[in-house]
Amino acid sequence: MPTVLEWNATVDPSEFVRQVRETLAAGSAVVLPGDVGYVVLLNPAGADAATRLSAATDAPPALLAWGPDDPAGFGLTAPTAARRLMSRAWPAPLSVALPAEGFSPPADWSDEIRDRISGGGSVRFRCPDHPVFDAVTPALAGSPTLVADTFLPAAGAVAGRLGDAAGLVVAAGERPADGRPTVVRVDFGGLRVVEPGLFSDDELRKLAARMILFVCTGNTCRSPLAEGLAKKLLADRLGCPVGELPARGLWVLSAGVAAYGGGPATAESADVAAELGVDLGAHRSRPVNPQLLAAADDVIAMTRAHADALAARYPGLGPAVRLLADPDDLDDPIGGDLAVYRDCAGAILRHLERFIPEWVET
């Protein structure tokens, strides 16, 4: 009989994690709550791993992963779009499938396990969306683990399916099991949804896009203007509406190092933007945070002081910050009249022209 535990997010997970590790090391299966029913974790090097995997599911298994560096441990290179999805989207009902060329699993894996993982020409990576994985996945780093979706809503049903193979069952009540994870294959030619699921295509393509982040102080004047004008220039260059930019691989945002969040653009910024064909009516200020900075591919600051603030507050996080008007600062128009704001917008447009070819061509 397996050990059965009730999931409790308020309890120190260290003991629970220890049992997960020991159960997997012994070759037994671990049943955990997931985002589309319960999932089964297995040690791919276990003596009966193939048999136990077949008992859990007939669907292709995935390798449990926490972030974009994990595929390298199996000899695989994750393209930029895959790395973005693995860092921005997970945990989620989403499997990222990479081409199997170069797949180099440990020597103690059976041929059957290797074939189950890579037989379809790709290797899937998965990080299910349930708080249990916030504790489990980092703790299993360096210990390759299979994750198999059972699509069963009850822990007991999964344990019954596994029989003696189940060593540990973590129950968290009934789990929704009607949907399926989206499976996206990513190679250096782009991404393609091979199995539609709960993760929408629009969200998928936005999270796989190049994220460009403009930063100023309060996110009500300069950076909203830079965001809006950059979107217009990029859309014009690509010949598409602004709303289609994420699907074309470009996600443009702005934030402030001293923004409170939720405030509109200043009236002068909105008026000048409208003169240039940009609508800032829906803009709401947001503060810079570590998640946003870490997810960005390009961070463009309005002044050296903004760049220094980011470096001091978030050392080593995110890409190298560049200045929009390098080597100069872009003056803050706050408190000025429309003429001052027009000058600011004109300067932003001139400096953006240096960046647009880079963002469109890569």
N, C-alpha and C positions, 0 to 999 in steps of 0.2 A: 504494500500500500504506500502511495506517495505521502510525503509530508504536505499538509495543507495549511496555508497561511492566509489570513485576511489582510488585504492591502489597507494600510492606514498612512495617509500622507503626513500625519503629524508625528509619527514615530521615527526615531533615528534609524535610518536605513542600513547602518553598518552591519548589523547581524543578519539582516535579510540578504544583503549583498554577499556576505560570506557564504551563506547557504547556497545561493545561486552558483557561485564560483565552484564550490565543492561538488555540487550535484553535476555540473557540466564536466568537471575534471574526472568524475567517476564514470562518465559516459552515459548518464541518464538524461532524460528530457526534462526541461523546465517549462511550465505552462504559465504564461503571463497575460494580463489584459493588454489589448492593443486598440487600434483605432477602427478596425473593421472586424470586430469579434476578438477572440483570443488567439494568441500566437504561441508557437512552440520554439524554444531555443534548443539547439543541439550542438554538441562538440563534433565537428566534422572528422576528427581523428579517432572518434570512438569506435570500438570494435563492431558494434551493430548499428552504426550511424545510418547506413543506407536503408536498412530495414525499418528503423524508427522514423526516418524521414518519410518513407512510403506510407507508414501508418498515419502520420500526421496530415499529409496532404499529397495530392497528385499534381499540384501546381508547381511551377519552377520555384525553387527556394532562392533566398537572397542571403548575402553576407551582411551581418549586422555592422553598421558603420555609424560613426559619430560626426565625421567631417570630411572635407575634401582631400585630406592627406592619407586617408585609410586605404584607398585602392593601390597606392604605391607599394604597400606591403605585399601585394600579390602580383607585382610586376606590371601593373596597369597604369597608364597615364590618363588622368582625367582632363579632358578639354576644358577650356575656360568656362563654357556654359555649364558643364557638369559641376565644376567647382563652385560656381555661383549658386546653383540649386542646392548643393550639399551644405553650403554655409548659410544660405538665406531661408530655405524652405523647410528644412528638417527641424524638429520632428514633424512628420506629416504623413498622410496616406499617399505616399509617393515613393516609387522605386526608380532609381536611376540605373539604367543598363548601359554598360560600357562594352565596346568590342572586346572579344575574348582573346584577340591576338596578343601574345606576350604573357598570357595568364600563367603564373608560376606558383601553384599552391604548394604547401609543405609536402615533403616526401612521404609522410605517414598517412596521407589521405588515400582512401581506396580509389580505384579507377571508376567505380560506380558513383561515388560522391563527386569526383571531378566531372564526370559526364552530366550528372544532374545539375551541377552549377553552371557549366559552360557549354553544354551540348547544343544549345540553340544558337551558338555563335556570339553570345554576349553573357556578361556576368552582372548580376543584379546586386545593388546595394540598397539597404533599407534601414530607416530609423523610425519605428512606429511612434505615433503621437499618443502617449499616455505618460503621466508623471513617473511611473515606475521606471521608465527608460532614462529619465534624468539621472537616476542613481546607478542603474545597471550598466548602461552602455559605456560610460567612462571607466568603470571598474573593470570592464572586460577588454580594455585596450591592450593589444599585444597577445590576446587569446582569441584566435579566429573562431567565430561563432556563426552558425546558420540560424536564420530566422524564417519560419514557415507560417504563413497565414492559414488558419484552419477555417475561417469564416463561420465559426460557431459562436453563439452568443453567451454560452455558459461554460464556466471552467470545468464543471463536472462532466459535461458532454465530451470535452477534449480529453480529460483524464480517462474516461471510459473508452474512447477510441484508441488511446495509447496503451492501455492496460499496464502491464508490468514495466513498460519502458518509461513511464512517468516517475520521476524521483521527487519533484517539487512542484506544487501547484499553488499559485498565488491568485486568490479569488477577489474580484472587485464587482460583484453583482453582475447583472445582465449587461452585456456590451452590445451596442448597435452593430449589426452584421449584414445589413442589407446592401451596402455599397462595396466597392472594390478599390484597392489602391490604383492610382494612375501609374502606368509604367511608361517611362520615356527613355528612348534610346538616344544617346548623345555620342557623336563622333566629331572629328575635326571638320566635317562638312555641315554640322548643325545638329538640330534636335528633331525628333519625330516621336509622336505619341503612338506607341504600338498597342497599348491596352488602355482605352479610356476608363476613367474612374472618378473618384470624388474630388480630385485636385483639378480645378478648371484649367482649360487650355490658356485662357487669357492670363490667369495668375501665373501659370507656368512660364509663359513667355516673358512676362514682366520680370519675374525673379531671375530669369536666365539672361536678362539684358544687361548691357553696360550701364552701371549706375553713376551718374554725374551729379555731384553735390556741390552747390554754391553756398558759401558761408559768409555771413556778415555779423552784425551785432544783434539786432532785434528781429531780423527776418521780416521786416515790414517795408524796406525801401530798396536797398541795393541788390540783395540776393534774390528777392522776388522778381525784380526787373531782369536780372541776369537769367533766372530760370525761364521766365516767360519769353524773353527775346531769343534765348538759345533754342527753345522748343520751336519757335517760329522759323528760325534760320534752318534748323535741322529738317523740319517738315518741308520747307520750301526746297531744300537741296534734294530730299528724297522723293518729292512729289506726292506726299501723302498728308492726310489730316493730322493735326497734332495728337489726337487721341490714338492714332495708330503707331506712334513712335515706339512704345514698349514691344509691340509685335514685330517691329523692324529692328529690335535689338538695342534700343536706347531709352533709358529711364532717367529723367531729369528731375531733380529735387532741389530744395533749398532749406536752410536752417540757420539759426543764430546762436552764437556763443553765450548770449545773455537774453535769449527770448523766453517769454513766459508761456507761450503756446496758446493757439486759438484766436489770435488777433488778426484783423484784416490788414491788407496792405494800406499804406497811407493813401489818402485821397489823391494827393499829387502824383504818387507812383501809378495809381490806377488810371488817372487821366492821361498821363504821358504815355503809358503803355497802350491805351486805347488809340491814341494818335498814331501809333506804330502798328496797329492791327493785332494787339495782344490784349486778352481779357484776363484781368487779375481779380475779377469779382469773387471767384471761389477760393482765392488764396487765404490760408490760415497759417499763422506763424507756428513754427515748431522749434524746440531747442535741439541742439546737437546732443546726441547720446552715444554711448559706446557701440551699441548695436548698429546704428545708422552709419557711424564712421567706419566700423569694421567691414560693413557690407559694400561700401563705396569703392568704385574702381578709380574715380577721379575726384579729388577734392580741390575746389578752386576758391580761394579766399580773396576777400576784397582788399585786405591790408596785411602788412607784416604782423601787426598786433594780433589779428585774428589767427594767423598761422601759429604765432608763438603761444597763444592761449590754447589752441588744440594740442600742441606738442607738450605743454606743461600739464594739461588736464588728462590727456590720454597718451602717455608716452609709448611709442612703438606701435600704436594702433592705427590701422588704415594705411592708405598709400601716402607717399610724400605729398605734402600740400604745396600747391602752386599758386602764385598770385595772378589774378586776372590781368592786371596792368603791369606785370613784372617789367622792370624792377621797382616800379612806383606803386604807391597806394592809390586806391580810388576813393576820393573824398566823399564823406557822408553828406547827402543833400538835406537831411532832416532839418526842418525849420526854414528852409529856403522856399522861394516862390517857384512857379512853374518853369521859369527860365533856367533855374538851377537844376531842376529835375530833368529838363530836356538835355542840358549839357551832360548830366550824369548818364542818361540813357544813351546818348550819342557815343560817349566814351565806352560804355559797355559794348555796344554794337561793334565799334572798331576793334576792340580787343578780342571779342568772340571770334572774329574772322580768322584769328590765328589758330583757334582750336577746332573749328568746325570740320576742316578736311581730315584732321586726325580722328575725330569721332565717327565720321561717316565711312571712312575707308578701312577701319579696323574692326 
